[in-house]
Amino acid sequence: MKNSAQMSRIINRIGWSFLKSVGLKKKRMAQLLGRTRLDAEQINLLEEMREANSASRSPFRASDIWIQLSKRFDDWFWWEGIEDVESQEMNGFFSSPRPGNIKLLRYACWMFYQTLKARDKFSLLSKIPATANPESGLAFEFEGHLVSWDLLISIDTMNSLIEADPAILTEPVIVVDLGAGWGRMGYVLKKVNPNCTYVICDLPEALLVSSTYLPKLLPYEKFHYFSKNRSIREFNKETFKNGDVFFLGAQDLEYFADNTVNFFISIASFQEMTPKQVNEYFDLIDRKVNGVFFTQQLFEAKTHHYQIGEISGYNEYPFRSNWKKIFLHPATFSDLYFETAYQIL
């Protein structure tokens, strides 16, 4: 099809659901339209990361849930590529609500913004702008501040981390983010505390997104990418001493020296794992962390409708008896999620 604009109009008129019903796949339509897809380097990197993860042991190897989700990523990657991530379909699925009704999203952001203002003792709302494109309908200007849902939930989590230990504001701490999405917490962390080292540990599909998108938002940071990190067989305080950003596979946690991590964050990732995987990760956290463990997950697994052997909810999490609980409460933005922090020594 030479005229891709004409093809786009045809698709919009007929509707994608009809085209799908007659067997036309998005991948084929992307080829016809000449849409942006992964380039050769990204395709090779994704394959390299997937091979490394599939060769790893439990708990690092992708769960059945994530194997299903990886097929969606293939579709998203082929159809959209990795461009303006916060307005793309993949981020709408995992994090930021889609602007189907722009008024409702704006109302939700306004109410969340007002709640955060009362909690924002360090004026983070005025210091950190949203990175989503306002023209996408995902970012709004309130009282001179550009905000988005992703930014608001990230600043809310940052306030919880400060509550757990204020050192995260100014000290050269080492922060590990397991299951980081596009790296929204890293964006906020590095804006608040340039001295911190931020380490993403993730599965291949999400790691490709974060390692493509986050460097665009933090152009003055030094980044250490997956392929170059593969030769390292011990990650310790010396490795992380310069306050850089690292992209690692989940399996690389096994090579962390004990007591290396000051803050370990995991948001909406354990809820996609089996109890066995979660227990194995908690064993690692117990050894690798000397500081704060913060996690935010669903109270009950049935909320997300996977139900293929994942952990059932809060009551099944194997928090260790030697960890000192700092707090436990519902997430600010939803009663469906809990967030808790523990001190691990």
C-alpha positions in Angstrom: 0.0 0.0 0.0 1.7 3.2 -1.2 -0.6 5.6 0.5 -0.3 5.0 4.2 -2.4 8.0 5.1 -5.2 6.5 3.0 -4.7 3.1 4.7 -4.9 4.9 8.1 -8.2 6.5 7.2 -9.6 3.1 6.0 -8.6 1.5 9.3 -10.2 4.3 11.3 -13.4 4.0 9.3 -13.7 0.2 9.4 -12.4 -0.2 12.9 -9.5 -2.2 14.2 -11.9 -4.7 16.0 -13.4 -5.7 12.6 -10.0 -6.1 10.9 -8.9 -8.3 13.8 -12.0 -10.4 13.5 -11.2 -11.2 9.9 -7.6 -12.2 10.7 -5.5 -9.1 10.0 -2.8 -8.8 12.6 -1.4 -5.5 13.9 2.1 -6.6 12.9 1.0 -7.0 9.3 -0.9 -3.7 9.4 2.2 -2.0 10.8 4.2 -3.3 7.8 1.6 -1.9 5.4 1.6 1.4 7.1 5.3 1.7 7.5 4.8 2.4 11.2 7.8 2.9 13.6 9.0 -0.4 15.0 12.0 -1.6 16.9 15.3 -1.0 15.1 17.8 -3.8 14.5 19.8 -2.9 17.6 16.7 -3.0 19.8 15.6 -6.3 18.3 19.0 -7.9 19.0 19.1 -6.4 22.5 15.7 -7.8 23.3 16.7 -11.2 22.1 19.9 -11.1 24.2 18.0 -10.1 27.3 15.4 -12.8 26.8 18.0 -15.5 26.3 19.8 -14.4 29.5 16.5 -14.3 31.5 15.3 -17.7 30.2 18.6 -19.3 31.2 18.3 -18.0 34.7 16.8 -19.8 37.7 13.8 -19.1 39.8 12.8 -16.5 41.0 14.3 -14.4 38.2 12.9 -16.3 35.2 9.7 -14.7 33.8 6.5 -16.0 35.5 3.7 -17.5 33.4 1.9 -14.1 33.8 4.8 -12.3 32.3 5.2 -14.8 29.5 1.7 -14.0 28.5 2.4 -10.2 28.8 5.5 -10.5 26.7 3.3 -11.4 23.7 1.5 -8.1 24.2 4.8 -6.4 24.3 5.7 -7.9 21.0 2.6 -6.4 19.6 3.1 -3.0 21.2 6.8 -2.9 20.1 5.9 -3.8 16.5 2.9 -1.4 16.2 4.3 1.5 18.2 8.0 1.1 18.8 9.4 2.9 21.8 8.7 6.5 21.4 6.6 8.8 23.6 6.3 6.0 26.2 3.9 7.7 28.6 1.3 8.2 25.9 1.7 4.7 24.4 -0.6 1.8 24.8 1.9 -0.2 27.0 2.0 2.4 29.7 -1.8 2.8 29.6 -2.1 -0.9 30.3 0.3 -0.9 33.3 0.3 2.6 34.8 -1.3 5.7 33.5 -5.1 5.7 32.8 -6.0 6.3 29.3 -7.8 9.6 28.5 -11.0 8.0 27.2 -12.8 10.7 29.1 -10.4 13.5 29.5 -12.5 15.2 32.2 -12.4 12.2 34.5 -8.6 11.9 34.2 -8.2 15.6 34.9 -10.5 15.4 37.9 -8.6 12.4 39.3 -5.3 14.2 38.8 -6.6 17.4 40.4 -7.8 15.5 43.5 -4.6 13.5 43.8 -2.6 16.8 43.4 -4.6 18.4 46.2 -3.9 15.4 48.5 -0.2 15.5 47.7 0.1 19.2 48.4 -0.8 18.5 52.0 1.9 15.9 52.2 4.6 17.5 50.1 6.8 18.9 52.9 9.8 19.2 50.5 8.0 20.9 47.7 8.6 18.1 45.2 5.6 19.1 43.1 7.1 22.5 42.4 10.6 21.0 41.6 9.7 18.1 39.3 7.7 18.7 36.1 5.8 15.9 34.4 7.4 14.4 31.3 4.2 13.4 29.5 3.3 15.5 26.5 0.3 17.8 27.4 -1.0 17.4 23.9 -1.5 13.7 24.6 -4.2 14.5 27.2 -2.1 12.9 29.9 -0.6 16.0 31.5 -2.3 19.0 33.0 -1.1 22.4 34.4 -2.3 23.0 38.0 -1.3 26.3 39.7 1.6 26.7 37.4 2.8 23.1 37.8 2.7 20.5 34.9 1.6 17.2 36.4 0.6 13.7 35.1 -0.8 10.6 36.8 2.7 8.9 36.5 4.3 11.9 38.1 1.8 12.1 40.9 2.0 8.4 41.9 5.8 8.7 41.7 6.0 11.7 44.0 3.6 10.1 46.4 5.9 7.0 46.5 8.9 9.3 47.0 7.2 10.9 50.0 6.7 7.4 51.5 10.3 6.6 50.9 11.3 9.9 52.7 9.0 8.8 55.6 10.8 5.5 55.8 14.3 7.2 55.7 15.0 10.8 54.8 18.5 9.8 53.7 17.0 9.2 50.3 16.7 13.0 49.8 20.4 13.9 49.9 22.7 11.0 50.6 24.7 9.0 48.0 22.4 5.9 48.5 22.1 2.9 46.3 18.5 2.4 45.2 17.3 -0.8 43.4 14.0 -0.8 41.6 12.7 -4.3 40.8 10.1 -4.0 38.0 10.5 -0.3 37.2 8.2 0.1 34.2 9.6 2.9 32.1 11.7 4.2 35.0 9.3 6.8 36.4 10.7 6.4 40.0 14.2 6.8 38.6 13.2 10.1 37.0 11.9 11.5 40.2 14.7 10.1 42.4 17.4 11.5 40.2 15.7 14.9 40.0 15.4 15.0 43.8 18.8 13.5 44.7 21.4 13.5 41.9 23.8 11.8 44.3 21.9 8.6 44.5 22.7 5.5 42.4 19.6 4.2 40.7 19.6 0.5 39.6 16.7 -1.0 37.5 16.4 -4.8 37.7 13.7 -6.0 35.3 12.5 -8.5 32.7 13.6 -8.0 29.1 10.5 -6.3 27.6 10.2 -3.6 30.4 14.0 -3.3 30.5 14.1 -2.4 26.8 11.5 0.3 27.4 13.3 1.9 30.4 16.8 1.7 28.9 15.4 3.4 25.7 13.2 6.1 27.3 14.8 7.1 30.7 18.1 8.4 29.1 16.0 10.8 27.0 14.6 12.3 30.2 17.9 12.4 32.1 20.4 13.4 29.4 23.0 14.5 31.9 23.2 11.2 33.8 25.7 8.5 33.1 24.1 5.2 32.1 25.4 1.6 32.3 23.5 -0.6 29.8 22.6 -4.3 30.0 25.0 -5.6 27.4 28.1 -4.0 29.0 27.0 -5.1 32.5 26.9 -8.8 31.6 30.6 -9.2 32.2 30.3 -8.1 35.8 30.1 -11.0 38.3 29.8 -9.0 41.5 27.9 -5.7 42.0 29.0 -4.0 45.2 29.3 -0.6 46.7 32.4 0.1 44.7 30.5 -0.7 41.5 27.7 1.8 42.4 29.8 4.5 44.0 29.5 7.2 41.4 25.7 7.9 41.5 25.0 6.6 38.0 22.0 4.7 36.5 22.3 1.0 35.8 20.1 -1.3 33.7 20.3 -4.9 34.8 18.3 -8.1 34.3 16.3 -9.4 37.3 18.7 -12.4 37.4 21.7 -10.0 38.1 20.4 -9.5 41.7 22.1 -12.8 42.4 25.4 -11.2 41.8 24.9 -8.3 44.3 27.3 -8.5 47.3 25.4 -8.8 50.6 24.4 -5.6 52.3 25.0 -3.5 49.2 21.5 -2.0 48.7 20.3 1.0 50.8 16.8 1.1 49.4 15.0 -1.7 47.6 11.8 -0.8 45.8 9.2 -3.1 44.2 5.9 -1.7 42.8 3.2 -3.9 41.3 5.7 -6.7 40.4 5.4 -9.3 43.2 1.6 -9.5 42.5 2.5 -11.1 39.2 4.7 -13.8 40.7 4.0 -17.2 42.4 4.4 -17.4 46.2 7.6 -19.5 45.6 9.1 -16.7 43.5 8.2 -14.0 46.1 9.7 -16.1 48.9 13.0 -16.5 46.9 13.1 -12.7 46.2 12.5 -12.0 49.9 15.5 -14.3 50.7 17.6 -12.2 48.4 16.3 -8.9 49.9 17.1 -10.2 53.4 20.8 -10.7 52.3 21.4 -7.9 49.8 19.7 -5.0 51.6 21.0 -3.0 54.5 18.4 -0.3 54.8 14.8 0.1 53.6 12.6 -2.3 51.7 9.5 -0.6 50.2 6.8 -2.4 48.3 3.4 -1.5 46.9 1.2 -4.3 45.7 -2.5 -5.3 45.4 -4.2 -6.3 48.6 -5.8 -9.2 46.8 -4.7 -10.9 43.6 -8.2 -11.4 42.3 -8.4 -7.7 41.5 -6.3 -8.1 38.4 -8.0 -11.3 37.2 -4.8 -13.3 36.3 -5.3 -16.1 38.8 -2.8 -18.5 37.3 -1.0 -19.4 40.5 0.2 -15.9 41.5 0.5 -14.9 45.2 -3.0 -14.4 46.6 -2.5 -11.0 48.3 -1.1 -9.3 51.3 -1.7 -12.1 53.8 0.5 -14.5 51.8 3.6 -12.2 51.6 6.4 -13.8 53.6 7.7 -10.7 55.4 10.6 -11.8 57.7 10.3 -11.7 61.5 13.7 -10.0 61.7 12.6 -7.0 59.6 11.3 -4.0 61.5 8.0 -2.7 60.1 8.1 1.1 59.6 4.5 1.5 58.2 1.7 -0.3 56.5 -1.3 1.5 54.9 -3.4 1.7 51.8 -1.9 3.5 48.8 -3.0 7.1 48.6 -4.5 6.7 45.1 -6.4 3.5 45.6 -7.8 1.3 48.3 -6.9 -1.8 46.2 -3.2 -1.4 46.9 -1.2 -1.5 50.1 2.3 0.0 50.6 4.6 -1.0 53.4 8.2 -0.4 54.4 10.6 -2.4 56.5 14.0 -1.7 58.0 16.5 -4.5 57.3 19.8 -4.6 59.1 
